[in-house]
Amino acid sequence: MKKIISILATIALCGTTSINLVACGSEDPSTQKINLSDLPTYVKINTTATVDDYKHTLITKLKKEKEFNNLLETDVDITQENGSALPTNITTDILATKITAKKQNNKFIDSKTIAVIITKVIDLSDLPTDVKINTTATVDDYKYALITKLEKEKEFNNLLETDVDITKSDGTVLGIELKNSDITTGNLKTKVTAKKQNNKFTNSTIITVTITAATEVINFWEDFRSLAFNNNNELYAGTNNKWIYKINQSSGTGTATPIIYLGGNVEALAFNSKNEFYAGASDQKIYQIDLTSDTKTEIADLGASVQSLAFNNKDELYAGANNNWIYKIDIVSGKKTPVIDLEVDVEALAFNSKNEFYAGTRYGWIYQINITVPSATVITSLEANVEALAFNNKDQLYAGASDDSIYQVDQSSVTEAPTSVIYISSSLEALAFNNKDELYAGASSEIYKIKT
């Protein structure tokens, strides 16, 4: 009887006549407020628009956290860490943002400062409308080559093939599935569309893709830095591992036979009309190479890395160095005679059949050199370092550049922009024509035969 009276008294004190499992003096869980201090310490969001967009995107992100799925923008104040208003312009950065429960809300309490990492949702319509790639293989190869090219554009360095759909456009019908038969030399209109589930890109664009063809001669484990053909059409290559190799193409799959090891990266190779072979290396030396005995003889020391070599039609040797100078080299005495200071590293040299002399440099300059005066006249400039120069039998000048492209250069007019002949999706370092007027290019660990 005393126990019953005690229970009734307790009920009365609690102010209720219903019996439940809530202890007297405790709060119903359905009305308990959630502490904002349990929010994460940092989050990542994609937005660089207005403050309103920023707040909306942040709340949408936070609602995905456990216990915060009913969080609304009206429940909280969103400010900078010190309580001041958010900046007007939201840019890609880390923004310390304070989330504070409003007094009138009935769901949340307290506050939390969150490090918000802001990344930009990028519009694919900002992609270029024309690009050049090198592939004539399968659709998969085409997509890979295209994405590799587009990744080099500003703001698109994190573009992945999985972020987009890549389809064909015939100008009227969009989104046609690509077929292997579409991947041929010429122009292919291609639509690149952001996938709905990606969180980095939006929109779409149509790109005219110029497909060029280069046949891979050899894929090697060292980077090719220089190329040269002798009078017998035999191809030799210098590498970044100090070796000179003879490249054999007769088997269909190129092979490399080691010839001789030098004291530095083999940056330059050249044959004269007598089939005498010379090499320049990053150890600052120029060597004569005896291919009969596979031996080397040092003939000159430039005091700077030898970047380029070229013979004129009198068999006079010239060398370009990374100290900005071009030198004339006496191959008998080894005497070096300074010719001209171009005030930038001399990466490439070439003579045409008329003995006209050209030089290519870092930062994209191509000069015609007057040895007699001496003087240098700018012919054109590229938007990349000039890594190689070569003339064909018709005295057409080709330049290889660090933007992975080969350009045809008009020497007759300084106003004429160079024409991009082909794009190779790897770092281009060397060019050489054989006596059949076929162009070869050394690009990273591959050598390509180029269709010009």
Residue, then its C-alpha position, 0 to 999 in steps of 0.5 A: m500500500k505504501k508503494i502504491i501511494s509513493i508511485l501516485a505521488t511521483i506521478a503527481l509531482c511530474g505533472t502527468t497522469s500517464i505512465n511512460l518510461v521517461a524518468c521524472g525531470s528528464e527531457d523527451p528525446s524527441t525534443q532534445k536539441i542536437n549540438l552543432s559542435d558535433l559537425p565535422t571540422y572540415v568539408k569540401i564543396n564545389t562553388t565559386a558563385t554568390v554568398d547565397d550559393y555558398k550557404h546553400t551548397l554548404i548546408t546541402k553538404l552538412k545535411k549528409e552528416k549523421e544526425f544533421n539530415n534535417l538541418l535547414e539554412t533557416d536554423v543557423d547563422i553562417t558567418q566568418e570565424n570572427g562572426s563577420a559577414l561572409p565575403t561578397n565574392i566566394t573564390t577557390d580557397i579555404l574559408a573558416t566558416k562559423i555555423t551558429a544555432k539561431k536562438q529561435n530554432n528548436k532543433f540545434i544548439d551551440s556553434k562550430t567553426i568549419a574549415v570549408i575547402i572550396t573548389k570550383v565547378i568548371d564549365l566545359s564550354d570553356l574548353p577550346t573549340d579546336v585541338k589536335i591529337n595523334t591517334t588513329a587507333t581505337v575509340d578508347d585510344y582516341k578518348y584517352a588521347l583527347i583527355t590527355k590533351l584537354e588536361k593541359e588546358k588551364e583549369f582542366n588539369n583534373l579532368l578525368e575520362t570518367d567525368v565526361d561522356i565523349t560522343k560524336s557530333d555531325g553538326t545537327v545530331l548530337g551524342i552519336e556513339l563513336k566507332n573505331s571507323d570514325i578514328t581516322t586522320g582528318n577532323l572529327k567533331t566531338k561532344v564532351t559532356a559532363k556526367k550528372q554524377n560528377n561534382k567537378f564539371t558542368n555543361s558540354t562543348i563541341i570540339t573540332v578534333t584534328i587527328t594526325a598520324a604518327t607511326e611509333v618506331i620504338n618504345f624504349w626505357e630511356d628518353f630520347r634527347s637527339l636524333a641523326f641519320n647518316n648518309n646510309n639512312e641509318l638512324y642514331a639516337g642519344t638518350n638522357n642516360k648518356w648512351i648513343y644507340k643505333i635504331n634498327q627498324s628492319s624487324g618492323t618493331g624497332t630495336a636499339t643497339p647500344i653504341i657508346y657511353l658518354g659523360g653526360n646526357v646526349e643532347a645533340l648528334a650530327f653527321n657531316s658529308k663524309n659520314e663523320f659522326y659527332a655528339g654533344a653532351s651535358d658534360q659540356k663536351i663535343y665528341q667525335i664518335d668512331l662507329t667502326s671501333d665504337t670509341k669516342t674522342e673529345i674534341a672541344d669543351l664549351g664550358a656549358s652544356v652542349q644543346s645542339l650541333a649542326f654542319n653547314n654545306k662546307d662541313e663546318l661545325y656549329a654548336g649551341a649551348n645553354n649559356n646563350w652562345i653559338y660557337k663555331i668548332d674547329i673539328v681538327s684543333g678543337k678551337k671554339t670561336p664564339v659567334i653570337d650571344l642570343e641571350v637565351d639558351v640555344e636549344a636547336l640549330a639547322f642549316n638549309s641547302k643554301n647555307e642559311f643558318y637558323a637557331g631555336t631557343r628557350y621561350g619559343w624564339i626562332y632566329q635566322i643567324n648572319i654569321t658574317v656580321p654577326s646578327a640574329t633576326v627573329i623569324t617567328s616565335l612559338e608558345a613553347n620552348v623550341e627543342a629541335l629544328a630540321f630542314n627537308n629536301k625542299d628547304q622547308l623548316y620544321a620545329g619541334a616544341s615543348d608543347d608536344s607539337i611539330y610546326q612548319v615554319d615559313q622563313s619568308s615572312v616574319t608575320e606568318a604564324p607557324t603551322s602545327v603539323i602534328y601533335i604528339s602526346s609526349s615531350l618532344e625533344a628531337l627531329a631528323f629527316n632521312n635522305k628519303d625526306e621522311l621525318y622522325a621525332g624523338a618524344s620522351s621514350e618513343i621515336y615516331k615516323i611522322k606523316t607530313 
